[in-house]
Amino acid sequence: MLPAGNLQSLSVAAGREGQGLTDEFLRFAAACAARGVTAIRTVGRGAFLQLAYSWDGLLPLDLLRSRPEGWFTTIECDRPYDEMLATYRLATAFDKAAQL
């Protein structure tokens, strides 16, 4: 089990081709957030340490003082299966190029 007080990120393999974020996936994300997971991404996508909050470069207030009550998680994908497939295709293309 994940300790609720720690910031964690999680890579998942989920979904079906062409499928967006389902109610089931959103319930899964909410359960992860309740256990301290702050970011969910598809398998093969790398985490950027210390950037689980925002890509705009602005520091939210809770980074500068105590975190507010409650929990959150970011979902870094709109179509999990399609993004896993795109990552796989990109990785295999790099492998093929490296063999030339």
Steps between C-alpha positions, in 0.01 A plus 500: 500500500613851428559726799235775481745774600751443220492643150497217249452460128362197322530358149203296381404274210128556452224555251406389152583642159325833442360507853530812711490525876219278623307532826685190620838663431391821676392298807842327491671842484296627795596192704867553409480865600354406837814291561743777404555439127537843342550406134376219275653445157508218248773237502811615319457869573757640739432695813658840546609513862364791700254598223190316610319830546510716191664542161461880492805565718298672772534370853166438667465636851503155659863453386595804703309417817290220649288296262128564523266231628397231253674328209544517124652318204577606146415271211765551231308333218170536319497162322720261702516210252566722199779680685662170602489391136652828381780465758566141388514602134736785577728273705513232230571764235799620705620140537478446124681827429777408746560175310568680170 
